[in-house]
Amino acid sequence: MPSRNLLRVDVADSYYHVYSRGVNSQIIFHDTADYSFFLSLLKRYLSLEPARDKNNVLYPHIHGEIEVLCFCLMPTHIHLLVYQNQKGALQKLMRGVMVSYGGYFNRKYKRHGPIFETRYKASLISDQTYLEHISRYIHLNPKEWRRYEYSSLPYFIGRHQAEWLMPAKIISLFSSSEEYLQFLNNYVDYKKMLDEVKSELAAG
C-alpha cells in the first residue's frame, strides 16, 4: 500500500506514484507542442546518452538512477509511476523537469510565476497489487484512454517506443501486453481502488 508524504520518505529501490497539477487547476498543456516539450524533458534527463544545451553544456543526466515506468499528461495535471534506484533521484528529475517546463510555459504564454500548484506529491508504493492498480489508474485518466496519445499506453502496446521509458517492470507482472489491456478493461477491480487513490492524492 502507499506511504503518504513522500517528501519526508526518500528511499532507494522503491516505486513512487507522482502527481502534480496546475495552479488553481489551470491548464498546463494547451497544444501538442506543450505535451511534446514536456516529454522532451523526460528524454533529456533519462536517455541513454547525456544531452547538451545550445552552448554544448551537458544537462544533468540521471539515466540509471530512476526509471519512468508509465505516465499520463492531462491538460491540467500529470501522473508518473517511477522506480527510484538511487535516493534523491526523484527530486532531481522533478526539479529539473518542472523548472524547465515552467520557464518554457511562461515564455511561450507571456506570463510570470509558478505554473504548478504546489511541490509535486508522491507516494511510496510497497504492495504489488496496488502497483498494478496505480498503473491502471494512470492509464485510465483520459476519457478516451484507448486512443489517447499523451500517456504511456501506446508504448505498452508497441505503437510507440522511447529509450527513456521503461515499462518492463509493469508489463512483467502480466503474461503479455494483451493481458494488460484486459486488466485495464476490468473496471470492477478498478472502481474498488479509485476512492483510495483519490484519497491518497488529496492527502498532505
Stockholm file with secondary structure:
# STOCKHOLM 1.0

chainA/1-204         MPSRNLLRVDVADSYYHVYSRGVNSQIIFHDTADYSFFLSLLKRYLSLEPARDKNNVLYPHIHGEIEVLCFCLMPTHIHLLVYQNQKGALQKLMRGVMVSYGGYFNRKYKRHGPIFETRYKASLISDQTYLEHISRYIHLNPKEWRRYEYSSLPYFIGRHQAEWLMPAKIISLFSSSEEYLQFLNNYVDYKKMLDEVKSELAAG
#=GR chainA/1-204 SS CEESCGGGCCCSSEEEEEEEEBGGGCCSCCSHHHHHHHHHHHHHHHSSSCCBCTTSCBCCCCBTTEEEEEEEECSSEEEEEEEESSTTHHHHHHHHHHHHHHHHHHHHHTCCSCSBSSSCEEEEECCHHHHHHHHHHHHTCSTTTTTCSSBSHHHHTTSCCCTTBCTHHHHTTSSSHHHHHHHHHCHHHHHHHHHHHHHHHHCC
#=GC SS_cons         CEESCGGGCCCSSEEEEEEEEBGGGCCSCCSHHHHHHHHHHHHHHHSSSCCBCTTSCBCCCCBTTEEEEEEEECSSEEEEEEEESSTTHHHHHHHHHHHHHHHHHHHHHTCCSCSBSSSCEEEEECCHHHHHHHHHHHHTCSTTTTTCSSBSHHHHTTSCCCTTBCTHHHHTTSSSHHHHHHHHHCHHHHHHHHHHHHHHHHCC
//
